[in-house]
Amino acid sequence: HSLMIAFKKGALLSLIYGNHRGQDAIPDVLLFTSGSYSFSEGLVGRQQFDLPSANEFVEMLRGIESGTVIVPKADMAGSFANQERLVEQVAAMMVDYVGPISTVLCEYALDEIGGINSSEDAFSFVTHLSHEIDDQSDKEEFSSKAKAIVNRLK
């Protein structure tokens, strides 16, 4: 499939992937792990869709949009002091191993472990995420880097 993204004066105007258009195309686009691209100037059509801003969309593509990682604020008082920073940093690093879906995987991992309330929970979070990486060498590299982030933020 081809992905078409149209911008007008810096604003995201249109997003089409296969049969999906606008907001419906975003989940598919966020699953991309590689590809090639080209730029074309000119009129791309007049159909506009309700879409996030160009900056928000680019952050989604990077997989590090902080708003996509859900960290319950009510639980922060008694939790691992740097939970939000840990999740953001691990999600950003995990993009290299699983692509832009890393933020979604972090949300699921947080739900599975019930939040990060201690260093032990933080290491459990890392272990849970490492199971999403198929290649054993990549899994070990990710775990090592993520555990270093936990130790730095303790």
C-alpha positions, -999 to +999 in steps of 0.1 A: +000+000+000+010+036-005+006+062+022-002+097+011+002+126+035-007+161+023+003+193+040-008+228+032+011+257+047+025+233+074-009+220+084-018+183+080-045+183+054-050+147+043-039+112+053-047+082+031-035+046+035-051+019+015-089+022+020-084+042+052-087+079+053-081+106+080-083+094+116-090+058+104-056+056+087-036+066+118-035+032+136-022+015+104+005+042+099+017+039+135+025+002+128+051+011+101+086+000+110+103+009+078+096+022+043+107+047+017+093+081+008+093+107-019+081+143-019+058+159-046+047+194-048+013+203-062-024+200-058-033+167-041-070+170-039-095+190-020-108+163+005-099+173+040-101+152+071-103+158+108-067+152+118-043+161+145-019+190+140+012+183+119+034+184+150+012+160+169+012+136+139+050+137+136+053+130+173+029+100+169+052+088+141+082+091+163+063+070+189+072+094+217+041+116+220+038+119+258+000+121+256-002+086+243+014+071+273-012+070+300+002+076+335-025+078+362-018+111+380-038+100+411-014+072+418+018+093+415+020+103+451+031+069+464+047+056+432+081+053+418+092+089+418+101+091+381+074+068+366+064+093+339+100+100+328+108+063+329+079+054+306+086+082+282+123+073+280+118+036+276+090+041+250+113+064+230+142+039+231+119+009+224+109+025+190+143+012+177+132-024+184+094-025+177+086+007+159+061+034+168+038+010+186+062+012+216+039+037+233+009+014+231+030-015+244+041+006+273+004+014+281-004-023+281+026-031+303+016-004+328-019-019+329-006-054+333+017-046+363-007-021+378+016+009+377+051+015+389+052+018+426+088+007+433+121-001+417+110-037+416+079-027+396+101-007+372+122-037+365+091-058+360+079-032+335+111-036+316+109-074+317+073-073+305+083-050+275+113-072+266+089-101+258+076-080+229+110-082+211+115-113+191+152-113+184+171-125+214+201-103+209+178-072+206+158-083+236+190-085+257+203-051+244+169-035+251+167-050+286+202-037+295+196-002+282+161+000+299+175-013+332+202+014+330+174+040+327+156+025+357+188+027+378+195+063+367+160+074+377+157+056+410 
